[in-house]
Amino acid sequence: MQFWLDLGVGGFRLDAVGEYYSGATLRNVEVLRWITDYVKGQSQDNYIVSEVWQGFDSYSKYYDSGADSAFDFAFAGPDGKIAKVIKQGTAKNTGRGYVDAMVAVQDTIKGYNEKAIDAPFYTNHDMARSAGYYQNNLDQMKFAQAMNLMMNGCAFVYYGEEIGMSGSGKDENKRAPFIWSKDDTKGMTKGPADMEEVVSAFPSMEEQQADASSMLNYVKAAVRLRNVFPEIARGQVEAVEEVEDTAIAAMKKTYENDSSILLMNTTSEERQVTLSKSVGYEGIVGELTVSPDEPILEGEVITLPPYAVVILK
């Protein structure tokens, strides 16, 4: 680690932290604390994110080490909270359930480490790509990325997800090379030797750059919102109880005395929400939509197109 720190590396992504001593969480936390103390001893700004592929009750305990982040597996993959909400499975897997889960994560990890930073992600190199979760339904794929990028903490996007790449089955298929261009393939990575042919339903990055409605430009817009409104990533999150429609993820995020209200329609149908301005907003300041239809605010009634995200201030 010192070798890399001397070269200017600002932190580490630690793999398989739960396997230093397999099945011994407390011993693993001690090892991670030892590593963290060393790395943070060089600079408190050095960042550590760890992978513990276990349930939330297990990996949340690793925050007791003082490490900044642990990948939030509870929201990731085909069986995580994001996919379950979009598929509208049970009463817990609703927009409201998504908000409640974020609050639970926030409160739990802060209980171990007040400086904890959640690390939401949606897929990684060991998971099938999300295009397969929704049979290439572009609206749902876009909204899944919005759900990931509207979460608190340091959000991660696995390469290729921003253009809707496919890849499932053996690990080599999940690690197929990024599709930069349809025609200009000079110097492009060939991919793992045992990779099967991976055919994606969506165009290359180069083609998507020129398409305002592409997956790529949608993800860019989501990242832009995240940067414009720092409370999205850094704010204290709470549910907006006044919104009774459980299909709507309604939350308030507050950071350094600045707040935003986020409304997310988790369904494929238009929804209307009545929200008193006494909760602290004047108008729509940001939006993400999967269609040309735009959110509308009339008085205290907000009309949300399918899979729309609205930011109120």
C-alpha positions, 0 to 999 in steps of 0.5 A, a space after each residue: 500500500 505504501 508503494 501506491 500511496 507514494 505514487 499518489 494513489 488516493 485510496 483503495 478498493 479492497 476485494 473480499 474483505 469478508 474473507 481475511 478470516 472466512 466466517 469470522 466477521 469480528 476478526 475481519 473488522 479488526 484486520 480492516 481497522 488495521 489497514 484503515 489506520 495505516 492508510 488514513 495515517 498517511 492522509 485522512 483524505 485517503 478513501 477506502 471502499 471495501 467489498 463484503 458480499 454478504 447481507 446488510 446485517 453483516 457488511 454494515 458491521 465493517 463500518 466499525 473499522 473506520 473504513 469510509 465505505 462498503 459496497 451496498 449489496 442490498 440494493 444491487 443485482 437482480 435480487 436487490 432493492 432497486 430491481 425489486 422496486 422496478 418489478 413491483 414485487 411486494 408491499 416492501 418493494 415500492 417507492 416508499 420501501 426504497 426510501 425506507 431502505 435508504 433511511 435504514 442504511 443511513 441510520 445503521 452505518 452512522 451508528 458504527 461510524 459517524 463519518 460513514 459514506 454509503 457506496 451504492 452500486 447496481 452491478 459489478 464484474 461478478 454480476 450479470 449486466 442489468 439489461 437482462 433484468 428487464 429484457 432490454 426495456 430501456 425505460 426501466 434500465 434508465 430508471 434503475 440507473 437513476 435510482 442508483 445515482 439518486 442514492 446517498 454516498 459515493 455511487 459507482 457505475 460499472 462500465 458499460 451500464 451507461 450504454 446498456 451493454 449486455 453480458 451474462 452467464 460465465 464471468 468472462 461474458 460479464 467483463 466484455 470490453 466496452 463498446 466505444 464505436 460501431 466502426 472504429 475498432 482499432 486498438 479496442 480491447 478484445 476481451 477475455 479469451 474465454 468470452 462468448 459472443 456478447 450482442 448488445 441491443 443498444 448502440 455504441 458510445 459513439 452513436 449514443 453521444 449523438 442521440 439526446 434520448 440515449 441511455 448514455 445521455 440519460 446517465 450523464 443527466 443523472 450524474 449532472 443532477 447529482 453534482 448540481 445538488 450536493 445534498 443528493 449524495 451528502 444529505 441527511 435523508 428522510 421520508 416525506 410522510 405527506 405523500 401517501 402513494 407508496 409507488 412514489 419514492 418521496 424523500 427530503 435530503 438536507 445538507 449544510 442547511 440546504 434541502 431538496 425534495 425528490 419525487 420518483 415515480 417507480 411505475 410505468 404510468 403517470 401519477 399525480 402527487 399533492 404536496 403542500 408547499 409548507 414542506 419546503 419547496 417553491 418549484 421544480 428545479 431539476 428533472 429526469 424523464 425517460 420520455 418527452 413528457 415533462 413533469 408539471 407543477 400546478 399549485 401543489 399538484 405535481 404530475 409525474 410521467 412514467 419513471 420520472 424523477 423530480 427535484 423540488 426546491 
